[in-house]
Amino acid sequence: MAQTEEEASDDRRCVAQTLAGDNSAFDRLVRRYAAMVYCIALRMTDHEEDARDIQQETFLRAFRHLRNFRSEASFRTWLGTITARVCLTHRARRKVRPVESLEDRHNLASGDRDLAEQVSARDEARAVQRALTVLRADDRLVLVLKCVEGFSHEEIAETLGCSVDNSRVRLYRARKAFRAAFGQEYEL
């Protein structure tokens, strides 16, 4: 979902207050964007501890480099860029290791679902996660930004440092790779 002008304006106000010495303003930004950063990191790593480490590193870098933030830009997109870079750096440094599925660690049960629906949902979630893990890191990242976090092509382009047209091409390529890994019947 694209950010509203009111949210962007509030972000710029929080940045200015933080730079003026009000650290509680940065805390508001952390609370606002913690879930987004964590979700991107979790989808990129499929490992909760790594996602928490990436989340912490992202906000640490953002705080250290806050003076570099251009107020005409979107803080959400700027933070997304930092998150993407931290994720890609982390993946490059990390040895491949077997990880348990996210769904194995979380109970999908819901009071209004029967067992067959639970099994079907769990199996589909596992298949989607497996398909994501075999994608190239940049394909996985563009899918997470667009399909999970709802970034616009303009925000993806700014985050990845490419043109809007290139963002569209990357998304097309990533969706094609995902369908090849997951199957034609699933649409992102």
C-alpha positions as CSV (number, residue, x, y, z in Angstrom):
1,M,0.0,0.0,0.0
2,A,1.4,3.4,-1.0
3,Q,2.1,5.9,1.7
4,T,-0.3,8.8,2.1
5,E,1.0,12.4,2.1
6,E,0.0,12.8,5.7
7,E,2.1,9.8,6.8
8,A,5.0,11.0,4.7
9,S,4.7,14.5,6.3
10,D,4.6,13.0,9.8
11,D,7.7,10.9,9.0
12,R,9.6,14.1,7.9
13,R,8.5,15.8,11.1
14,C,9.8,12.8,13.2
15,V,13.1,12.9,11.3
16,A,13.5,16.6,11.9
17,Q,12.6,16.2,15.6
18,T,15.2,13.3,15.9
19,L,17.9,15.4,14.3
20,A,17.0,18.2,16.8
21,G,17.7,15.8,19.7
22,D,14.3,14.2,20.4
23,N,15.0,10.5,20.3
24,S,11.4,9.7,21.2
25,A,10.5,10.9,17.6
26,F,12.8,8.2,16.2
27,D,11.1,5.7,18.5
28,R,7.8,6.6,16.8
29,L,9.4,5.8,13.4
30,V,10.7,2.5,14.7
31,R,7.2,1.5,16.0
32,R,5.6,2.6,12.7
33,Y,8.0,0.6,10.5
34,A,9.2,-2.3,12.7
35,A,6.6,-4.7,11.2
36,M,7.5,-3.7,7.6
37,V,11.2,-4.2,8.2
38,Y,10.8,-7.5,10.0
39,C,8.4,-8.8,7.3
40,I,10.9,-8.0,4.5
41,A,13.7,-9.6,6.5
42,L,11.8,-12.7,7.4
43,R,10.7,-13.3,3.8
44,M,14.3,-12.8,2.6
45,T,15.8,-15.1,5.2
46,D,13.0,-17.5,6.3
47,H,14.6,-17.4,9.8
48,E,13.2,-15.4,12.7
49,E,16.5,-14.7,14.5
50,D,18.1,-13.5,11.3
51,A,15.1,-11.3,10.6
52,R,15.3,-9.8,14.1
53,D,19.0,-9.1,13.6
54,I,18.4,-7.5,10.2
55,Q,15.6,-5.4,11.7
56,Q,17.9,-4.2,14.5
57,E,20.8,-3.5,12.0
58,T,18.4,-1.6,9.7
59,F,17.2,0.8,12.4
60,L,20.7,1.2,13.7
61,R,21.9,2.2,10.2
62,A,18.9,4.5,9.7
63,F,19.6,6.3,13.0
64,R,23.3,6.6,12.2
65,H,22.7,8.0,8.7
66,L,19.5,10.0,9.4
67,R,21.4,13.2,8.4
68,N,21.6,11.7,4.9
69,F,17.9,11.4,4.5
70,R,16.5,13.8,1.9
71,S,13.3,15.2,3.2
72,E,11.8,15.4,-0.3
73,A,12.0,11.6,-0.4
74,S,9.8,9.1,1.4
75,F,11.2,7.9,4.7
76,R,9.4,4.6,4.1
77,T,11.2,4.1,0.8
78,W,14.5,5.2,2.3
79,L,14.1,2.7,5.1
80,G,13.1,0.0,2.6
81,T,16.3,0.7,0.7
82,I,18.4,0.2,3.9
83,T,16.4,-3.0,4.7
84,A,17.0,-4.3,1.2
85,R,20.8,-3.7,1.4
86,V,21.1,-5.2,4.9
87,C,19.2,-8.3,3.7
88,L,21.3,-8.7,0.6
89,T,24.5,-8.2,2.6
90,H,23.3,-10.7,5.2
91,R,22.4,-13.3,2.6
92,A,25.8,-12.9,0.9
93,R,27.6,-13.4,4.2
94,R,25.4,-16.2,5.5
95,K,26.2,-19.8,4.7
96,V,23.2,-21.7,3.4
97,R,21.7,-23.7,6.3
98,P,18.7,-25.8,6.6
99,V,15.9,-24.0,8.3
100,E,12.5,-25.2,9.5
101,S,9.5,-23.8,7.7
102,L,7.9,-20.7,9.2
103,E,4.6,-22.7,9.4
104,D,6.3,-25.4,11.5
105,R,7.0,-22.7,14.1
106,H,3.6,-21.1,14.1
107,N,0.2,-22.6,14.7
108,L,-2.1,-21.8,11.8
109,A,-5.1,-23.2,13.6
110,S,-8.1,-20.9,13.7
111,G,-11.3,-21.6,15.6
112,D,-13.4,-21.4,12.4
113,R,-11.2,-23.7,10.2
114,D,-11.6,-27.4,10.0
115,L,-8.6,-29.7,9.8
116,A,-8.6,-30.1,6.0
117,E,-8.5,-26.3,5.5
118,Q,-5.6,-26.0,8.1
119,V,-3.6,-28.7,6.3
120,S,-4.3,-27.2,2.9
121,A,-3.3,-23.7,4.1
122,R,-0.1,-25.0,5.7
123,D,0.9,-27.0,2.7
124,E,0.3,-24.0,0.4
125,A,2.3,-21.7,2.7
126,R,5.2,-24.2,2.8
127,A,5.1,-24.5,-1.0
128,V,5.1,-20.7,-1.4
129,Q,8.0,-20.3,1.0
130,R,10.0,-23.1,-0.8
131,A,9.4,-21.4,-4.1
132,L,10.6,-18.1,-2.7
133,T,13.8,-19.6,-1.2
134,V,14.9,-20.9,-4.6
135,L,14.6,-17.5,-6.3
136,R,17.5,-15.2,-6.8
137,A,17.8,-12.7,-3.9
138,D,16.9,-9.7,-6.1
139,D,13.8,-11.5,-7.5
140,R,12.7,-12.5,-4.1
141,L,13.2,-8.9,-2.8
142,V,11.1,-7.3,-5.6
143,L,8.3,-9.8,-4.9
144,V,8.4,-9.2,-1.2
145,L,8.3,-5.4,-1.7
146,K,5.5,-5.5,-4.2
147,C,3.3,-8.4,-3.2
148,V,3.8,-8.5,0.6
149,E,4.6,-4.9,1.5
150,G,2.5,-3.3,-1.2
151,F,5.3,-0.9,-2.5
152,S,4.4,1.0,-5.7
153,H,6.7,0.6,-8.7
154,E,7.9,4.2,-8.0
155,E,8.9,3.1,-4.4
156,I,10.5,-0.1,-5.6
157,A,12.5,1.8,-8.2
158,E,13.7,4.3,-5.6
159,T,14.5,1.4,-3.1
160,L,16.4,-0.6,-5.7
161,G,18.0,2.3,-7.4
162,C,16.5,1.6,-10.8
163,S,13.9,3.1,-13.2
164,V,10.2,2.5,-12.8
165,D,10.3,0.6,-16.1
166,N,13.1,-1.6,-14.8
167,S,11.0,-2.2,-11.6
168,R,8.2,-3.5,-13.8
169,V,10.6,-5.7,-15.7
170,R,12.1,-7.1,-12.5
171,L,8.7,-7.9,-11.1
172,Y,7.7,-9.6,-14.4
173,R,10.9,-11.7,-14.3
174,A,10.4,-12.5,-10.6
175,R,6.8,-13.5,-11.1
176,K,7.8,-15.7,-14.0
177,A,10.6,-17.4,-11.9
178,F,8.2,-17.8,-9.0
179,R,5.6,-19.5,-11.2
180,A,8.3,-21.8,-12.6
181,A,9.3,-22.8,-9.1
182,F,5.8,-22.9,-7.6
183,G,3.5,-23.8,-10.5
184,Q,1.5,-21.9,-13.1
185,E,-1.7,-22.0,-11.0
186,Y,-0.5,-19.5,-8.4
187,E,-0.6,-15.8,-9.2
188,L,1.3,-13.1,-7.4
